[in-house]
């Protein structure tokens, strides 16, 4: 099976997408949207909506590269081990420091790789769904392999209508899909697989375009989507306080779907974002290395214990209303600091795991466990 070359443009996309996740979490966990007003509130809303492409972009990339690959059991357990490490480490550390008090039974559950939802909060919802998707990948890949291009395209159109358009306009009343379900990830995986299998540069409409012209088109489309995002936010703000039932319904649709991962606007925006990076083509060892830390960045900073305390040390974490352009500067600085610190923590974890894997007992256990899984 021919291995698809993983150029640095997609690794750069991973890095940017993860930084968008950190930025998103900074806005969300500091309640910035409820503490600002006026133009600053509108601008933060726009940033918040635009950064919402982060989840979809990772699942699209997964489909783009994995649709014709063998699903490896070792990779699955590597992901599980990473999750386990951060859950267990933070739970033990915060308990020893006396910051939190965890009942003995709950502490036992934290030491397992399975992600539960407790009174402390929800652990890594994205990982839960992604691991389920990973288990389904072999079956999904068989489906993709046997679909013709027209059949694949038809499947995406039907799925888009029922899993995105209908939930958007009916507010999840007819079909429930807000982007936090396995079915949503499968749909995004199928989209990513379509563009991986049928690159846009080979598309009838783009075949004769240079990569620069394609890139300009994607940038223009991304800007257009950004204008739509801003327009929807502006309409929602304009309709605030209006007693007309129709306007109330329109506002509720906008508010409930503005950052819904299943929103038609957000899905289109995410696809354009993917195709924009596809139009680049370069290799860079530094970018590729940093990209390997991105999964750990998510686990390091979005642990339920960490984000309850980390933002208290930021200027954004001070209670009360906020105003002034300095809020944006503080938001950017806070995001960068969290991003870099999370990368350093993940690098330390990788060094530790590499050291352990080199030990004789570790190799023996890994081989023994892999043989059991293969027999199963």
SEVOKOL-945956 format. One record per residue (C-alpha): y, z, x. Coordinates in steps of 0.001 Angstrom, whole numbers, plus 500000, padded with zeros to 6 digits. Layout:
% SEVOKOL-945956
YZX/...
This chain:
% SEVOKOL-945956
500000500000500000/503325498966501444/505578501905502185/509118501517500894/511654502127503649/513777505155502891/517215504243504092/519938506785504678/522017505548501740/519607507283499351/519473510376501570/523278510478501447/523006510232497676/520754513311497725/523281515236499802/526221514308497577/524203515042494433/523286518489495727/526907519215496583/527775518201493004/525212520747491827/526906523466493876/530300522380492527/528933522407488974/527502525912489429/530782527181490863/532611526051487735/529900527360485419/529211530760486986/532906531641487407/533713530622483797/536590528482485021/536712526353481878/537343529368479649/539934530833482025/542203527810482429/544534525888480135/546631522738480052/546251519927482571/544235522110484940/541721522769482182/541460519046481433/540968518195485104/538279520856485575/536555519597482439/536558516084483872/535088517316487178/532486519328485278/531427516356483163/531313513954486095/529250516294488281/526659516521485480/524948513424486921/523297515603489551/520076516440487657/519524512918486381/520160511423489813/517352513433491435/514831512473488758/515921508810488947/515398508878492709/511964510393492204/510954507512489936/512591504955492242/510408505974495194/507282507515493691/506205504990491024/503803503222493415/502888506172495651/499885508438495751/500694511885494381/499858514362497142/498488517794496329/499932519183499584/503435518187498553/503009519922495200/502002523181496871/504711522764499469/507248522788496633/505562525789495039/505565527671498354/509268527043498839/510027528390495371/507765531384495965/509489532192499265/512975532340497774/511911534259494673/509931536855496584/512415537199499470/515461537702497273/513634540073494904/512437542263497784/515749542134499667/517908542970496661/515530545797495685/515579547330499190/519390547162499277/519505548923495911/521531546126494309/518947545663491585/516112547729490176/512993545768489295/510071547371487426/506808547261489381/505155544776487009/508183542453487107/508195542654490896/504571541531490876/505541538508488757/508352537673491155/505787537521493944/503968534736492111/505148531112492432/505367530688488644/508904530804487253/509435533196484385/512466534027482280/513393537708482276/516342539839481260/517723539011484719/517955535354483767/515931532164484087/514411531202487403/514828527578488443/514452525721485123/514653522397486976/511678523283489180/509552524253486183/510020520862484549/509829518914487811/506451520437488696/505102519481485272/506454515956485791/504759515887489195/501409516644487556/501921513770485117/502985511285487807/499510509818488485/499136508869484808/502722507635484520/502290505513487648/499199503867486170/501249502993483087/504070501553485223/501641499525487302/500168497852484213/503455497140482430/505112493764482806/508846493738483443/509635492825479824/507301495566478526/508831498109480890/512336497113479826/511376497292476143/509939500781476652/513196501931478254/515324500518475425/513189502203472755/513167505481474696/516914505311475239/517472504899471508/515181507724470392/515655510158473289/519365509665473938/521332507860471234/519783509575468190/519999513117469667/523615512395470622/524830511445467148/522595513826465164/523167516820467479/519451517233468165/518638517468464438/516337514410464212/514946514292467755/515296517319470013/516282516322473539/519132517915475439/517751516920478835/515921520175479489/512515518892478351/509648517245480198/509990514141477998/513536513660479279/512370513804482903/509581511308482169/512143508952480617/514430509226483660/511432508732485955/510607505504484103/514210504321484524/514168505042488252/510789503302488567/512140500214486818/514948499776489336/512609500602492212/510123497982491050/512732495403490056/515749495917492382/519046494867490894/519715492517493829/516828490404492511/518192490466488979/519216487101487524/522857488191487133/523174489796490582/520947487510492634/523826485402493912/526205488312494444/526816489732497886/526179493446498361/529945493957498598/530565492311495240/527720494308493690/529209497476495139/532642496679493691/531098496048490285/529300499409490386/532457501192491510/534389499563488675/531694500555486164/531646504108487509/535422504290487160/535105502941483616/532566505633482736/534895508235484236/537644506971481908/535268507320478959/534485510887480068/538179511698480231/538782510028476871/536086512094475184/537451515312476695/541004514395475617/539828513652472056/538016516989471910/541132518838473050/543283516897470592/540985517784467682/540934521472468530/541978523495465481/541815520520463091/540329521552459721/539189518074458663/535384518083458302/534994514651459894/537112515633462883/535228518914463216/531951516968463326/533299514505465908/534541517366468075/531188519160467810/529362515974468912/531622515619471943/531459519295472900/527694519609472558/526948516363474434/529660516181477087/527367517707479714/524033517088478011/521699515433480507/520308513262477689/523740511940476662/523872508097476602/527108508175478569/525653510490481196/522431508500481547/524357505235482028/526665507000484466/523658508291486439/522059504826486599/525291503247487864/525522506044490440/522002505176491647/522733501439491779/525948502063493687/524043503754496509/521390501048496367/524092498551497333/524457500294500717/521975499851503531/522137501973506664/520136504435508732/521399507674510202/519254510441511702/521783513179510956/522015512201507291/518226512037507039/517879515475508619/520474517106506381/518794515515503368/515579517457504074/517501520691503433/518743519788499956/515841521164497933/516277524476499735/520022524467499050/519241524538495339/516689527339495717/518921529366498035/522103529444495974/520813529219492401/518457532174492569/519159534353489544/519919537428491682/522173535548494070/524468533820491613/525109537093489763/526818538448492866/527796535599495164/530780534435493121/532305537910493040/533350537389496663/535206534182495831/538859533994494730/537500532240491645/535442535279490712/538454537474489918/538617538203486199/541528536896484153/543195533571483521/543871531127486331/546566528536486869/547992526361489610/546616523628491811/545302526229494286/542386526776491891/541036523348492854/541364524188496545/539538527485496074/536850525687494064/536313523153496844/536283525764499634/533895528030497726/531535525121497074/531569524034500731/530907527577502001/527989528092499590/526622524643500455/526700525244504226/525317528796504023/522471527579501793/521647524841504312/521477527404507128/519167529642505094/516901526698504284/516806525656507936/515642529156508873/512954528988506181/511718525631507480/511492526959511042/509542529969509776/507146527848507727/506652525419510621/505734528327512904/503251529716510370/501666526297509742/500968525898513460/498870529038513501/495105528588513543/494445530721510454/497015528748508484/495446525380509336/491984526639508396/493168527993505068/495086524791504308/492034522610505004/489768524885502953/492134524910499991/492709521150500138/488945520520500019/488639522718496929/491408520792495169/489879517431496091/486475518504494754/488116519653491545/
